Amino acid sequence: MDRKVCRHKSGSVGDVSERRRSSISGLLIDKYDWAKGAIPITLMIHGGAGRSLPRAGMRFFALGIARRPLVRGYNSAPPSPPGSRFPLLARRIFTWGTIGANIYVFLMWNTSKLSSRDDPDSPRQARLRRDLMENWTLSQKNLREGRYWTLLTSAFSHRDAGHLLLNMFAFTFVSGLGFSSGLGAARMVVLALGSAIASSASSMLDETTRTGAAGGGSSPGHAHLGASGMVEGLLVALTLMRPRVPVYVMFVPVAIPLWVAAGAFVTWDYYHLVRERQRGPTPGWMGSYVGYSAHLGGAAFGAAYYLLRLRYRFGGVLPPRRL
């Protein structure tokens, strides 16, 4: 087996197998040098920003970055060059701040759920449930009543633990890939928030334009939430920047380019959206509904942001050129 020599943090030299895999770490972005050696991780991507309450169904895709040989030990953080402390802090704030906000809203949902079982008629719990529905879900009713901020806040809202966990795994992957590709925190914020808003707008546009058998989605009580549209926007933009990054997909025994995996996700969403608009919404294989239009809206923003901003500096599928 081909082996490489690497220098560990302590300064000693040792052999590291090319096929050795590192485990998923809670300090994924801080622990590993994404730019010099891609770390294999497991990523779950599923439907999200256009989720229907009360239960969010999920579709699973396992994705891992195919590893290249590292130039230092697996668990040694790269030394910070002079002047890099603030960018590193900004990256941590972006990643863990986003995850923390999602966890906070998730805890609010479940506090309301548990308290409602003990005292369902409590005025305090009724106010909490109403506040969550009015400020942390996306619906035609909320927009008609002027709560436009829900176009963004609904992307930070999850009611189910599985929905939250898988979206945050996916977000951790794309944020790490974005920073390793040279994007700063400011660009990542614009890309993430823009994708979230675009996914929400796309979901509402799809809902209001349905007719006949595909209609019925404009009920004032129909609500959406989840971060998958934001994640898909990040994924598409980064795929256009680094289309040939090798990844592992569940049930596929060999690494494939990132553009193949991302293209499969987008094609899946488009196919099911067209089918849904023709036949009406139907539960997915887990018994709940998926916001395909929200995913495609986020993907469209990611592609547009790449074409209008990122390609000029980072290249990718299109050659870089001056603004």
Summary of the structure (lengths in Angstrom):
residues: 323
radius of gyration: 20.9
end to end distance: 47.4
largest distance: 69.8
contacts: 1087
relative contact order: 0.16
helix: 52%
strand: 8%
